[in-house]
Amino acid sequence: MLQDELVRAALEAGADKAAVIDISKVVLSETFRQTCEGNQCGNYGRNWSCPPYTDGDIQKLMAEVKSYRFCLLYQIIGQLEDSFDVEGMMEAGVRLCELGQKLSEKLPELLSLPYLQLSGSCRLCEKCARLSGEPCRFPEKTIRSISGYGIDVYNTTSSTDLKYINGQDTVTNFGIVLFSE
């Protein structure tokens, strides 16, 4: 079954956990774009995969999300030395980016177009070309921001075995693939 194959592909690519849910369980809110605009992660306007460079206004992007039938959720759980371990948080983000790239290589074998893969901020390059005003070096590999599309990961995962918080001194990062089969 396709859904089992997608979960297996995510796990083989390095996810700690993965699950497929119906698109009706994906929770959307404009406030997540506003969180991006508040620059809490430090990438607003500094990364080609993040707002304001995400194509379209938030209503159009949320409508695009809802145009699919299913959502593969996958997660990385990073261990931290303590709650101030910024280096560990960054390392988990890099792991998520690497996982997303490995998974994106498998997706054409498993899914028909169209599908949409979203994740955290792109970390393919040590320094995003956006910072020097250059075009993206790898536009075909860039995975856009989940928050930029208005997806509420916390409430979306509540109907799954994937936890948003995985204990003290951990950081959990998510990626998704939207598809219709």
N, C-alpha and C positions, 0 to 999 in steps of 0.2 A: 504494500500500500504506500502511496506517495508520501503521506504524512509521516509514516514511520521512517521512510528513506531520508526525508529531510531532517528529522530529529537525529538520525544516525550520522548523517553528513555533518551536522553541527557539532556533535560530540567528537567525531573523528577529527574535525578541524581544530578542536581544543576547547570547546565549550564545557563548562562544569555541569550545566543542565540545559535542557531545551524542551520545548513543548509547542504543539500547534493548537491554536484556538480559532474559533469562528470570529469573523471580523466584527460581529455585533458585540463582542466582549472587549474590543479595543476602545478605551476611554480617551476622548479628545477634549482639549480645552485650549482656548486662546492664551490662557495664562502661561502656558509653557513657552510660547513665543515671547511673551513679555519677560519671562525669566531669562531667556536668551538676550533680550534687549537690555536687561539689567546687568549683563556681563558677569554673572556669578562664576562662570568657569574661566573667564579671561580670553575667550576666543571670538567674541562678537566683533565682527569687522576685521578680524585678524586671521581668518581661516576661510578658504574658498568653500568648504563644505558646510559652513555655518551661516546663520543670518548675519547681515541682511542679504547675503549672496544666494540663499536658497531661493529657487525660482518660484515666483508667484506669491500672492498674498495668502495669509493664513487660512482664510475661508476656502480658497481654491485647493490648498494643500490638504486640508482636512477632508474635503470632498474627494480628493484623489485617494486618500487612505481608505475611505469608505467604499470606493469603487471596486475594491478587491473582495474576495470571499473568505480568505483565511490569512492567518498571521503565524509565522514561525517566530517564537521568542527564544533567544539564547542568551546565556549569561556567563560572565567570568567573575569568580569570587577571588579577590586578592587579599592576601594576609598582610596586615600592617604591623609595624613594631608598636605603634600607639596611634591614637586618634589624630596626631599631628604629623604623621609620616607622609608628607607630601610626595616624597620620592616614590614610596610604595604605591600611592594613588596614581602617579604618572605611569609607573611600570604596568599597573593593571590596565590603564588606558591603551598603552602600546600593545599589550597582549590582546585586547579586544580588537584593535585595528588589524593585527596579524591574523587573528581568527576570522575576521570579516573578509580579508583578502583570500584566505584559503577557501572559505566557504563560497565566495563569489566565483572561484574557478570551477566549482562543482555544480553551481546552479544551472548553467545552460544544459547540462546533461539530464537534469531532473525536472526542470520547469519549462513550460512554453512561455513565450513573451506575451503580454507584459508581466513583469514582476518588479518589485521595488525593494531594495535593501537599504535600511537605515541603521545608524549606530550612533556612537558618540562623535566627538570631533575627530576629523581625519588626522592621522599622525604618520602618514606615509613619509613625509619629509621632516628632517630635523627642524627646519625653519620653513614655514609655508611661504610660497612665492608671493602670496597676497601682501606680505609685510614689505616687500620691495617693489610692489606695484606690477609684478609680472603675472602673466597668465598661469593657471594651474599647470604643473609639470606632468601630472598624470590624471587628466580629466576622465579617462575611461576607467580608472580604478577608484576614484573618489566615492566614498559612501557618505551620503548626507546625514545631517543631524536629526535624531528622533525628536528632540525638543522643538527643533525648527518646524516640524510638521504638526506640532501641537499634541503629541501623544503623551498621555499621562501613564507612565510605565508603572508607577506604584499601584494604581487602581486597576490597570490592565492585568497585572500579574496576580491579583488577589484571587482569581478563579483557577489558579494553577498551583503546581508544586514548587514553582520558582518563587523564592522569597526575595523581597526587595532589600531587606536587612538580614544579614547572615551571621550576626553575632558581633561581639565586641572586637575591635581591632581588625575589621574587615572592610573592604569596599567592594561593592557589587556594580558591575557595568553590564549594560544590555545592548543587544542588537536585535533587529527584526528583519524578516523577509515577508513582504505582503505578496500574495499570489491568489490566483483563481483556479488553477489546475489546468 
